[in-house]
Amino acid sequence: MDQDEVYIDFSFLDGLSVTDDNFKREVINIFLANAPGSVEKLDEIVREEGEWEEIYKQAHYLKSSFSVIKISHINDLLQKIEQLAKKEVKRKEIEISTKELVAIFEKALPLLIHERDSLGGAGNSPLA
């Protein structure tokens, strides 16, 4: 995969919504309303050299959101960050992984908004 290419896997969400675009759009709206702030919080905790436990908890929290809407490499990065923080090792590697996660997420945001908007109906998202 090209380093600049971002892939979003909606298969889990598609399985839940079957043919209900309204449900899928609403889940994407909820994700767009919450995920950016949560990713920003993880980045902030890591940049400010927060406690290991804070990093672990935030990465763990984010994994649930990103298990519904899978964005290329983010789940792997969250798993890595969570495991390293739990072991309280390799802070520099956590910093690098967090920067990579933020960069991928920023590239994915317009794709998520486009997917939501392609489903029709009102956006109702702060990112609309």
ChimeraX attribute file (.defattr): number of C-alpha atoms within 10 A of each C-alpha:
attribute: neighborCount
match mode: 1-to-1
recipient: residues
	/A:1	7
	/A:2	5
	/A:3	6
	/A:4	9
	/A:5	10
	/A:6	17
	/A:7	15
	/A:8	14
	/A:9	15
	/A:10	17
	/A:11	13
	/A:12	13
	/A:13	17
	/A:14	16
	/A:15	10
	/A:16	13
	/A:17	15
	/A:18	12
	/A:19	10
	/A:20	11
	/A:21	16
	/A:22	15
	/A:23	16
	/A:24	21
	/A:25	24
	/A:26	17
	/A:27	17
	/A:28	23
	/A:29	22
	/A:30	15
	/A:31	17
	/A:32	19
	/A:33	15
	/A:34	14
	/A:35	16
	/A:36	15
	/A:37	11
	/A:38	16
	/A:39	19
	/A:40	13
	/A:41	15
	/A:42	23
	/A:43	22
	/A:44	14
	/A:45	17
	/A:46	22
	/A:47	13
	/A:48	9
	/A:49	13
	/A:50	12
	/A:51	12
	/A:52	18
	/A:53	14
	/A:54	16
	/A:55	25
	/A:56	21
	/A:57	14
	/A:58	19
	/A:59	26
	/A:60	16
	/A:61	15
	/A:62	20
	/A:63	18
	/A:64	11
	/A:65	16
	/A:66	17
	/A:67	15
	/A:68	18
	/A:69	20
	/A:70	18
	/A:71	20
	/A:72	19
	/A:73	16
	/A:74	21
	/A:75	20
	/A:76	14
	/A:77	19
	/A:78	23
	/A:79	17
	/A:80	17
	/A:81	27
	/A:82	24
	/A:83	16
	/A:84	18
	/A:85	21
	/A:86	15
	/A:87	12
	/A:88	14
	/A:89	13
	/A:90	11
	/A:91	15
	/A:92	10
	/A:93	13
	/A:94	23
	/A:95	17
	/A:96	13
	/A:97	19
	/A:98	25
	/A:99	15
	/A:100	15
	/A:101	22
	/A:102	17
	/A:103	12
	/A:104	20
	/A:105	21
	/A:106	14
	/A:107	14
	/A:108	18
	/A:109	15
	/A:110	13
	/A:111	15
	/A:112	20
	/A:113	18
	/A:114	12
	/A:115	16
	/A:116	24
	/A:117	16
	/A:118	12
	/A:119	15
	/A:120	11
	/A:121	12
	/A:122	13
	/A:123	17
	/A:124	12
	/A:125	15
	/A:126	10
	/A:127	12
	/A:128	13
